[in-house]
Amino acid sequence: MAASATIDAGAGLRSEFLDVLLSRRRDLQVPLSVEKGSPVKNPMYQKPVRPNEAAAMESCPRKEVENFKQKLVEEKFYLITELGEQGRAPVLLLKLNDPVPKRKPVIVFLHSSYKCKEWLRPLLEAYASRGYISVAIDSRYHGERASNESTYIDALKSAWRHGNTMPFIFDTVWDLIKLGDHLSKRVDVDPGRIGITGESLGGMHAWFAAFVDTRYSVTVPIIGVQGFRWAVDNNKWQARVDSIKPLFEEARIDLGKSEIDTEVVEKVWEKIAPGLNSQFDAPYSLPLIAPRPLLLLNGAVDGRCPIAGLEEPSSRVAKAYEESGSAEKFMVACMLFLPIFF
């Protein structure tokens, strides 16, 4: 009886979340299609990449494969997920060319704020060398979907002012649902083995994509899972707000405030990501990933994703996995230092 009630609740919350996604794109829907792309010569980074970040990423080890570069197959294409410029999702896919075609497992990698899919290429190559199909996309208003270094921040401000888009997390989750449609129909993909991971903003994308789309069979959000409601209630929202502060400064001015406060934070989240700090927050959405394998990787000292804010979500998730008979498929790891790969 408990398992049945959990399944019903999960279906209800997923349906509610899909309704939110659809609420701002009902007139934009088109059949999913694919357009051929070409390699990006000058990737767009909306903030400078620190030398230590670049060195860590480049150090990602590949498996020794003879003539790796010659065997590596690169596909660059666009998924048309809806009408409009942002409905053209750029995709980079890497895999090894097999003498005998076979279905392979997939890992979807998602970049952090202000970066792009090309940043992830060393990771894509590392996993392709191990027999995976490796995939990365540019999230909304990033990479090829950005025209300048303020595109993402400008989109966030516009969402606050006009309420017609959801550039913080939700709109990219729509693209990831469509990516799931595409991947599950490919003849070279094992549709039962599609994993998803990402760091920071990419970790949030992975979390919500796996919550709403059960085709993502393994999920590893890295420094992305947090309790948005907990942060508001415990006055621990400052570090997250600072990561996109121009948005909150705009809202502060519009609301006639002398400084950013809890009311500003709550109103911004509800406008640009409805339900993020209420019904879709981590304690409610994250348990619905069960019984699929889930690893939460967080920093032991992380102002944007405080460990204390993970206590309730982790407890609820652990209970969901226990009730589904899959307790061994959930793990939380809070590390003092995390490799800078994303």
C-alpha positions as CSV (number, residue, x, y, z in Angstrom):
1,M,0.0,0.0,0.0
2,A,2.8,2.5,0.9
3,A,4.6,1.8,-2.4
4,S,1.4,2.3,-4.4
5,A,0.8,5.6,-2.6
6,T,4.3,6.8,-3.3
7,I,4.0,5.9,-7.0
8,D,0.7,7.9,-7.2
9,A,2.3,10.9,-5.4
10,G,5.3,10.8,-7.7
11,A,3.1,10.7,-10.8
12,G,1.1,13.6,-9.5
13,L,4.1,15.8,-8.7
14,R,5.7,15.0,-12.0
15,S,2.5,16.0,-13.8
16,E,2.4,19.2,-11.8
17,F,5.9,20.0,-12.7
18,L,5.3,19.3,-16.4
19,D,2.3,21.7,-16.2
20,V,4.6,24.4,-14.9
21,L,7.0,23.8,-17.8
22,L,4.2,23.8,-20.3
23,S,2.6,27.0,-18.8
24,R,5.2,29.2,-20.6
25,R,5.5,27.3,-23.9
26,R,2.0,26.1,-24.9
27,D,2.2,28.2,-28.1
28,L,5.8,27.2,-28.8
29,Q,5.6,23.5,-29.1
30,V,6.8,21.8,-32.3
31,P,7.6,18.1,-33.2
32,L,11.1,17.3,-32.1
33,S,13.5,17.5,-35.0
34,V,17.3,17.5,-35.6
35,E,19.5,19.9,-37.5
36,K,23.1,19.2,-38.4
37,G,25.7,21.4,-36.8
38,S,29.4,22.1,-37.0
39,P,32.2,22.4,-34.5
40,V,32.4,25.6,-32.4
41,K,35.7,27.4,-33.1
42,N,35.4,30.0,-30.3
43,P,33.2,28.8,-27.4
44,M,31.4,31.4,-25.4
45,Y,32.3,31.7,-21.7
46,Q,30.4,34.4,-19.9
47,K,33.0,34.6,-17.1
48,P,36.8,34.0,-17.3
49,V,37.9,30.4,-16.6
50,R,40.4,30.3,-13.8
51,P,43.7,28.6,-14.6
52,N,43.3,25.9,-11.9
53,E,39.9,25.0,-13.4
54,A,41.3,24.6,-16.9
55,A,44.2,22.5,-15.6
56,A,41.9,20.2,-13.7
57,M,39.6,19.7,-16.6
58,E,42.5,19.0,-19.0
59,S,43.9,16.4,-16.6
60,C,40.8,14.2,-16.9
61,P,42.4,10.8,-17.9
62,R,41.3,8.9,-21.0
63,K,41.7,5.1,-21.3
64,E,44.5,4.1,-23.6
65,V,42.9,3.4,-26.9
66,E,45.1,2.8,-30.0
67,N,44.5,5.5,-32.6
68,F,41.9,7.1,-30.3
69,K,41.5,10.3,-32.3
70,Q,40.9,8.4,-35.5
71,K,38.4,6.1,-33.9
72,L,36.5,9.0,-32.2
73,V,33.2,9.9,-33.8
74,E,32.0,13.4,-33.1
75,E,28.4,14.5,-33.8
76,K,27.4,18.1,-33.5
77,F,23.7,18.8,-34.0
78,Y,20.8,20.9,-32.8
79,L,17.6,19.6,-31.2
80,I,14.6,21.7,-32.1
81,T,12.7,21.5,-28.8
82,E,10.3,24.5,-29.4
83,L,9.9,27.6,-31.5
84,G,12.2,30.5,-31.0
85,E,16.0,31.0,-30.8
86,Q,16.3,29.3,-27.4
87,G,14.4,26.3,-28.7
88,R,17.4,25.3,-30.7
89,A,19.4,23.2,-28.3
90,P,23.1,22.6,-29.3
91,V,24.3,19.1,-28.7
92,L,27.9,17.6,-28.7
93,L,28.1,13.8,-28.8
94,L,31.2,11.7,-28.8
95,K,31.7,7.9,-29.1
96,L,34.1,5.4,-30.5
97,N,33.5,4.0,-33.9
98,D,32.8,0.3,-33.4
99,P,33.6,-2.3,-36.2
100,V,30.3,-4.0,-35.2
101,P,27.5,-1.6,-34.3
102,K,26.1,-2.1,-30.8
103,R,23.9,-0.3,-28.3
104,K,25.9,1.6,-25.7
105,P,25.3,3.3,-22.4
106,V,25.1,7.1,-22.4
107,I,26.3,9.7,-20.0
108,V,24.8,13.2,-20.3
109,F,27.2,15.9,-18.8
110,L,25.9,19.4,-17.9
111,H,28.1,22.4,-17.4
112,S,27.9,25.0,-14.6
113,S,26.8,28.6,-14.9
114,Y,28.6,30.8,-17.5
115,K,30.4,27.9,-19.2
116,C,29.4,25.8,-22.2
117,K,29.4,22.2,-23.6
118,E,32.9,22.6,-25.1
119,W,34.3,23.0,-21.6
120,L,33.3,19.4,-21.0
121,R,35.1,17.9,-23.9
122,P,37.9,16.3,-21.9
123,L,35.3,14.5,-19.8
124,L,33.4,13.5,-22.9
125,E,36.5,12.0,-24.5
126,A,37.4,10.2,-21.2
127,Y,34.1,8.4,-21.1
128,A,34.0,7.8,-24.8
129,S,37.4,6.1,-24.5
130,R,35.7,3.7,-22.0
131,G,32.9,2.7,-24.3
132,Y,30.2,5.2,-23.4
133,I,28.3,7.6,-25.7
134,S,29.1,11.0,-24.1
135,V,26.7,13.9,-24.5
136,A,26.7,17.5,-23.5
137,I,24.4,20.4,-24.3
138,D,24.5,24.1,-23.9
139,S,22.0,25.1,-21.3
140,R,19.6,28.0,-22.0
141,Y,21.4,31.3,-22.6
142,H,24.8,29.7,-22.5
143,G,27.4,28.7,-25.2
144,E,25.9,28.9,-28.7
145,R,22.6,30.1,-27.1
146,A,24.4,33.2,-25.9
147,S,25.4,36.3,-27.9
148,N,27.5,38.1,-25.3
149,E,28.9,37.8,-21.8
150,S,25.7,39.1,-20.2
151,T,23.2,36.9,-22.0
152,Y,22.4,34.7,-19.1
153,I,22.0,37.5,-16.5
154,D,19.9,39.5,-19.0
155,A,17.6,36.5,-19.5
156,L,17.2,36.2,-15.7
157,K,16.3,39.8,-15.4
158,S,13.8,39.5,-18.2
159,A,12.2,36.5,-16.6
160,W,11.8,38.6,-13.4
161,R,10.3,41.5,-15.2
162,H,8.1,39.7,-17.7
163,G,7.5,36.2,-16.3
164,N,7.4,34.5,-19.7
165,T,10.5,32.3,-19.4
166,M,12.3,30.2,-16.7
167,P,16.0,30.4,-17.5
168,F,17.1,29.3,-14.0
169,I,16.9,25.5,-14.2
170,F,13.4,24.8,-15.6
171,D,13.7,25.7,-19.3
172,T,16.8,23.6,-19.7
173,V,15.0,20.7,-18.0
174,W,12.5,20.9,-20.9
175,D,15.4,20.5,-23.3
176,L,16.7,17.5,-21.3
177,I,13.3,15.8,-21.6
178,K,13.5,16.3,-25.4
179,L,17.1,15.0,-25.3
180,G,15.7,11.9,-23.6
181,D,13.3,11.5,-26.5
182,H,16.1,11.7,-29.0
183,L,18.5,9.4,-27.2
184,S,16.0,6.7,-26.4
185,K,15.2,6.4,-30.2
186,R,18.8,6.1,-31.4
187,V,19.9,2.7,-32.7
188,D,23.3,3.1,-31.0
189,V,21.9,3.8,-27.5
190,D,20.9,1.4,-24.9
191,P,17.7,3.2,-23.7
192,G,17.8,1.5,-20.3
193,R,21.2,2.9,-19.5
194,I,21.1,6.7,-19.8
195,G,22.9,8.4,-17.0
196,I,23.0,12.1,-16.2
197,T,25.4,14.3,-14.2
198,G,26.4,17.9,-13.9
199,E,28.0,20.4,-11.5
200,S,26.4,23.4,-9.8
201,L,23.8,24.7,-12.2
202,G,24.3,21.5,-14.2
203,G,23.8,19.5,-11.0
204,M,20.4,21.2,-10.6
205,H,19.6,20.4,-14.2
206,A,20.5,16.7,-13.6
207,W,18.4,16.6,-10.4
208,F,15.2,18.0,-12.0
209,A,15.6,16.1,-15.2
210,A,15.9,12.8,-13.4
211,F,12.9,13.7,-11.1
212,V,10.6,14.4,-14.0
213,D,12.0,11.9,-16.6
214,T,12.4,8.3,-15.5
215,R,14.4,7.4,-18.6
216,Y,17.5,8.9,-16.8
217,S,18.5,5.7,-15.1
218,V,21.4,6.9,-13.0
219,T,21.9,10.4,-11.5
220,V,24.9,12.1,-10.0
221,P,24.3,15.8,-9.2
222,I,27.5,17.5,-8.1
223,I,27.3,20.5,-5.7
224,G,23.8,21.2,-7.1
225,V,21.3,19.7,-4.6
226,Q,20.2,22.1,-1.9
227,G,17.1,23.0,0.1
228,F,15.8,26.3,-1.3
229,R,13.1,26.6,1.3
230,W,15.6,25.7,4.1
231,A,18.0,28.4,2.9
232,V,15.2,31.0,3.1
233,D,13.9,29.8,6.5
234,N,17.5,29.7,7.9
235,N,18.9,32.9,6.3
236,K,21.4,30.9,4.3
237,W,20.5,32.1,0.8
238,Q,23.3,34.7,0.4
239,A,25.9,32.6,-1.4
240,R,23.4,31.3,-3.9
241,V,22.0,34.8,-4.5
242,D,25.6,36.1,-5.0
243,S,26.1,33.7,-7.9
244,I,23.4,35.6,-9.9
245,K,23.3,38.8,-7.9
246,P,22.4,41.3,-10.7
247,L,19.1,39.5,-10.9
248,F,18.3,40.1,-7.2
249,E,19.6,43.6,-7.3
250,E,17.1,44.3,-10.1
251,A,14.3,42.8,-8.1
252,R,15.4,44.7,-5.0
253,I,15.0,48.0,-6.8
254,D,11.7,47.0,-8.3
255,L,10.4,46.1,-4.9
256,G,11.6,49.3,-3.3
257,K,14.0,47.7,-0.9
258,S,17.2,49.2,0.3
259,E,18.9,45.7,0.4
260,I,18.3,42.2,-0.7
261,D,16.3,40.4,1.9
262,T,14.3,37.2,2.4
263,E,11.2,38.7,0.8
264,V,13.2,39.6,-2.4
265,V,14.6,36.1,-2.6
266,E,11.2,34.4,-2.2
267,K,9.6,36.6,-4.8
268,V,12.4,36.0,-7.3
269,W,12.3,32.2,-7.0
270,E,8.5,32.1,-7.3
271,K,8.6,34.3,-10.4
272,I,11.4,32.7,-12.4
273,A,11.1,29.1,-11.1
274,P,7.6,28.6,-9.6
275,G,7.5,25.9,-6.9
276,L,11.3,25.8,-6.6
277,N,11.2,26.6,-2.9
278,S,8.0,24.9,-2.2
279,Q,6.4,21.8,-3.8
280,F,9.3,21.0,-6.1
281,D,12.1,21.6,-3.6
282,A,14.6,18.8,-2.8
283,P,12.6,17.2,0.1
284,Y,9.8,16.5,-2.3
285,S,11.2,16.0,-5.8
286,L,14.5,14.2,-5.0
287,P,12.9,11.1,-3.4
288,L,11.0,10.5,-6.6
289,I,14.3,9.5,-8.3
290,A,14.1,6.2,-6.3
291,P,14.7,3.4,-7.0
292,R,17.1,4.5,-9.7
293,P,20.7,4.8,-8.5
294,L,21.4,8.3,-7.1
295,L,24.7,9.7,-5.8
296,L,24.8,13.2,-4.3
297,L,28.2,14.8,-4.3
298,N,28.5,17.9,-2.3
299,G,31.3,20.0,-0.7
300,A,31.6,19.7,3.0
301,V,32.0,23.5,3.1
302,D,29.7,25.0,0.4
303,G,27.8,28.2,1.0
304,R,25.6,27.7,-2.0
305,C,24.6,24.1,-1.0
306,P,25.0,24.1,2.8
307,I,25.2,20.6,4.3
308,A,22.6,21.4,6.9
309,G,20.2,22.1,4.1
310,L,20.7,18.5,2.8
311,E,19.6,16.8,6.1
312,E,15.9,16.7,5.4
313,P,16.1,15.9,1.7
314,S,18.7,13.1,2.4
315,S,16.5,11.7,5.1
316,R,13.5,11.6,2.9
317,V,15.4,10.2,0.0
318,A,16.9,7.4,2.2
319,K,13.4,6.5,3.3
320,A,12.1,6.3,-0.3
321,Y,15.0,4.0,-1.3
322,E,14.4,1.8,1.8
323,E,10.7,1.5,1.0
324,S,11.5,0.6,-2.6
325,G,13.9,-2.1,-1.5
326,S,16.9,-0.4,-3.0
327,A,18.7,1.3,-0.1
328,E,22.0,0.4,-1.6
329,K,21.4,2.5,-4.6
330,F,21.4,5.9,-2.7
331,M,24.5,7.5,-1.4
332,V,25.6,11.0,-0.2
333,A,29.2,12.0,-0.2
334,C,30.3,15.4,1.3
335,M,33.9,16.0,0.5
336,L,36.3,18.7,1.7
337,F,37.7,19.1,-1.8
338,L,36.0,18.2,-5.0
339,P,37.9,17.9,-8.3
340,I,37.2,20.8,-10.6
341,F,36.0,19.0,-13.7
342,F,32.9,20.8,-14.7
